[in-house]
Amino acid sequence: MRESQFGFSYSFADLWQVPILSGLVIAGELVGAAIGYFNLPSPDAFMRVWLGGVLALIPAYPLGLLLQWKLQPERLAANAVMVRRLGLIAALLGSVGLGMWLTGFDF
């Protein structure tokens, strides 16, 4: 992955350099969004889908990281910037979603 002068520039081609991690994160978000849509109590459908998707990041990223490490560990070292960014995004969104869910915040 090429670093830009601004430090935050990537493409989907960079994302798929760690295919197990990326695929599991996306699949986890989609499953979480579906579960959230049908099971969360919010009256707003978008909030149920969004909250379900971001709460699914909490287990999806560590599981994807573990599987990527077990099956293709060389790709983690070669794409450390993308792995770190995915982790930071997962941690940030997961924390916000968890905070919203625990406090009962709803639009």
PEWOPE-V439392 format. One line per field, one symbol per residue. psi: psi as a letter, one per 20 degrees, with the letter a starting at -180 (. if undefined). Layout:
psi: ???
This chain:
psi: pppriijmprrhhhhjimhgggghggggggghggghgiiqjqiohghgggggghhihghgghghgghghghmhhhghhlhghgggggggggghgggggggghijpq.
